[in-house]
């Protein structure tokens, strides 16, 4: 029985130990594919540490539903509720027939010189200034619209956190599985080398070298397992659950530029419009509220000489000269308005940059994925040839280990690029404001 070495020359008949090793190496070259374990759990028979953060796939859970459930438990929900309550309060005020609280005044007058006594009663009702109630209506409507826009903006931010958490878990999972597979490969390799050392085919130094590589792979496996637990915990912290959708890949929604309907831009524009409406509402107050005053004056029962007279009086108070007092309030709101305008300009620049980077990352990863798959194919072919060459004594173990390591890195790199391309589609959608 003869085989060909790398130079094409015939080599001596393989000994039983060689045959056994060759079969083992041919089995090792086929690296396990990406695991679809529905529980996302580790193989507890080889786990490095006892700590476990469980994650389970829920077939009924969709990415959109996951974002909704996360949104319900997100800390900003209290703030969003407060915005809704504020809008409702402003709306209620704008529906009132009067511009403020009415006042009732009761008095008693005594004129000692003439020994006269009177009782008085007045009601004061503030009136809306011309256009003031309409301004309040607009402020109420804008506050309600702003609250809704803020909720959409927060939901997009939550969607981004969920997307990143999911794809970070996917990357950590394939790295963990690759480390697990490599650990198994090197354990089997060490067993085979030990047998060959016992048969006298290999020196003791090769066994020590294989043990060193195995220990290094155990360390890599331990760190990969730890990172997997870390990203799982971060996912649970964001979503407040330990379930993931079975499918969360997204279709790319390609846009040439950031649109005005981007939820983040809509949210900040609604805040700007609310501040403008607030300024108009303050201006409509003018010097203050006009008031209608109605009352009575009676001496009935207060003086024996009383003519039993009752007087009804009505009047209007009109404020003037007080516009200077509302200017500080207008100026304070105007400061907030211009801060939001500046923030919007910076935000738009940030969104444009994020869009460009997301688009560029997609292009790079598409090219890299093709290169990675080609590199994986070539590396696996080279590893097969190298394993056969080592089995007949043509190369040293150290050379085999180097090629084995490069091949495993190529396999891992191809898997990573596959996941990264799907991740970058999700991040691109996030950048252009597309909800899951």
Secondary structure, 3 states (H helix, E strand, C coil): CCCECCCCCECCCCCHHHHHHHHHHHHHHCCCCCCCCCCCCCCCCCCCCCCCCCCEEECCCCHHHHHHHHHHHCCCHHHHHHHHHHHHHHHHHHCCCCCCCCEEEEEEEEECCCCEEEEEEEEEEEECCCCHHHHHHHHHHHHHHHHHHHHHHHHHHHHHHHHHHHHHHHHHHHHHHHHHHHHHHHHHHHHHHHHHHHHCCCCHHHHHHHHHHHHHHHHHHHHHHHHHHHHHHHHHHHHCCCEEECCCCCCCCCCCCCCCCCHHHHHHHHHHHHHHHHHHHHHCCCCCCEEEEEEEEECCCCCCCCCCCEEEEEEEECCCCCHHHHHHHHHHHHHHHHHHHHHHHHHHHHHHHHHHHHHHHHHHHHHHHHHHHHHHHHHHHHHHHHHHHHHCCCCCHHHHHHHHHHHHHHHHHHHHHHHHHHHHHHHHHHHCCCCC
